[in-house]
Amino acid sequence: MKKLKKIPKFKTEKEERLFWQKVDSTEYVDWSKAEKWIFPNLKLTSTPITIRIPDSLLSRVKMKAHQKDIPYQSLIKQYIHRGLRETV
């Protein structure tokens, strides 16, 4: 049996998020013992929208998302969020 590392205490969610982005979770968690949970009544907290943008712009966004290895819709949300932060 592999000896697992101790998960550190975190002061903030941001600190924890940054930690898990940098480490291999299998060194800290035995995923073979994880329980499967189902949340049948979970509701989406976002609203789908439709926008029209030029094909060339969408292609650029998709290429950038591919480079970052994230879904292109997530990248668009990041850009919107960043844009709103910068205009305030």
Beta strands, then each sheet from edge to edge (+ up, - down):
end
